Amino acid sequence: MKCPCFRILLLSTIILLVSSADLFAQKGYKINLQIDGLNDSLILLANYNGDKQFVADTAFPQKGSYSFTGTKILPEGMYFIAGSNKTKLFDFIVPGKQEFTITGKKDKLPATLSSKSSPENQLFFDYIRFLTEKQKQQSALVELRKKFESGSDSSEIVNNRISMLNDEVKRYISGIINSNTGSFISVFLKSMQEPEIPPIPVLENGRPDSTFTYRYFKAHFWDNINLADDRLVRTPLLHPKVEQYLTKLTPPAPDSLIVAIDLLFSMAGNNQETFKYLMWYLTVKYESSEIMGYDAIFVHLVDTYYDDPKMGWMNSTVKQNLIKRANTLCPILIGQPAPQMILFDTLQKPVSLYNVDNAYTLIYFWDPDCSHCKKETPMLRDFYEKNWRQYNLEVFAVCMDTSWVEMKKYIVKNKMSWINVNGFYSMSDDFREVYDVHSSPVMYLLDEDKRIIAKRVLTEQMAAILANRTKKDIIK
């Protein structure tokens, strides 16, 4: 997992960094562009924010140049210039002092970019030119190495030259970071450095620790990234890092993801903008997730953080709707006892869900007019008839149509020999609200204690879940 030093995200990214001196003396921003060959009738100034992009300002040509001006300073972070056709021309970053000029040639970007009015910009542009040259040298060495047999003296000489080149780049980057502490160029370049893995230790049995690399990389993943610095939220860097941490480095179980998410909020501290980015992105990600069990992550977010004063940015109506949604999902999360249903069967006698005395109970919500149900019901019937004894399984089938006639016709036609009840003839709460069922077909699988094992997966997946649980029981 050691990150190659040339993995820099900069081939198409041009970053403008301006000194934070005189920040509070400023009255707005003035960003001038003098790019030879740029003749668009309109250009856009836009910024990154997490996984989103927003237009911040527009500019029209004035004597061959463009000028973005405003009475309030821009939030620090990475911005980009786009042409009238919305094609991105180059990226740049605006920290601190926000009055500067960028010059260059359109047909030779980013190599020709310069900014004498901003020492940090010039430092960064020099860095880009340095890195570009080293990348060319590395590519040439890689091609040269292909001409020699692996392990030969000539091949090793080339490998040594590549290693020396890597070390040269590392020293150059470290020099910028260490000489500009606190500046955006230092923060940004440092955040791009992934942790270097030390030698793998040997276990007592004499074998290398096979999980050491993963554990070390994950434990030190955020060492160079300050989540409490909201300038990083306004770059294209942070969001992929968050995604990598949650999807590549964290086990996909909801409990593990909840621990990882809480760590992110802890590292963000009291930073309002980082909190806002994390909360909105994670709320949308997990509230709408189709992965079974991930609704528990959404419920955790609401229960744990929605009372935080930092939630003041969210529209009150949206917030209340999300809280209501979490309250609906909370009682039907995986592991929770299934809500009671007492519904009437075809003889119009009440049947209690909790009176079903089987090792497994499958609740099946269906509708006579549902096209998907017409395909799913025969599949479930065949599985049930073949496996109900093996798994000690019963089906509690809930019709989502008020018509007794249509319900009975469907039952007879499909030879549904399990428990059949009608959801609208009830001695319990509305099944649609209690089980969050507003379409069909929907299945819930319960254990012998009527706790929810699985939900919103159909016959094929349910069969796999039952087979896997039985296999584990046999192993025990």
Buried (B, 14 or more C-beta within 10 A) or exposed (E): BEBEBBEBEBEEBBBBBBBBEEEEEBEEBBBBBBBEEBEBEEBBBBBBBBBEBEEBBBBEBEEEBBBBEBEEBBBBBBBBBBBEEEEBBBBBBBBBBBBBBBBBEBEEBBEBBBBEBBBBBBBBBEBBBBBBEBBEBBEEBEEBBEEBEEEEEEBEEBBEBBEEBBEBBEEBBEEBBEEBEEBBBBBBBBBBBBBEBEEEEEEEEEEEEEEBBEEBBBEBBBEBBBBBBBBBBBBBBBBEBBEEBBEEBBEEEBEEBBEBBBBBBEBBEEBEBBBBBBBBBBBEBBBEBEEBBBBBBBBBBBEEBBEEEBBEEBEEEEBEEBBEBBEBBBBBBBEBBBBEBBBBBBEEEBBBBBEBEBBBBBBBBBBBEBEEBBEBBBEBBEBBEEBBEEBEBBBBBBBBBEBBEBBBEBBEEBEBEBBBBBBBBBEBEEBBEBBBBEEBBBBBBBBEEBEBBBBBBBBEBBBEBBEEBBEEEEEE
